[in-house]
Amino acid sequence: MTMSYCIRTIHTKYINRVEFSRDGERIVTLGVHNKHSTIQVSDWKNESIVAYRILENSELYDIQFNPYDSQEVTACGKKFL
């Protein structure tokens, strides 16, 4: 049996990082919307957006879920942690 999912995103340019939560229920994506870094948390099984953030004038390079709490993410980048 093949399963496929399609997740809507706020990223309009590209996605440069995808990370699954430890429990496998959510994914967090790091991408670009216009000229701004964007973070989105999605419930991939329900194909829904849980939360998102557009960070103006921020260069982000990596994002990860907290391994002990899938409600928290940490991002790092130029002048950002």
Buried (B, 14 or more C-beta within 10 A) or exposed (E): EEEEEEBEBBBEEEEBBBBEBEEEBBBBBBBBBEEBBBBBBBBBEEEEBBEBBBBEEBEBEEBBBEEEEBEEBEBEBEEEE
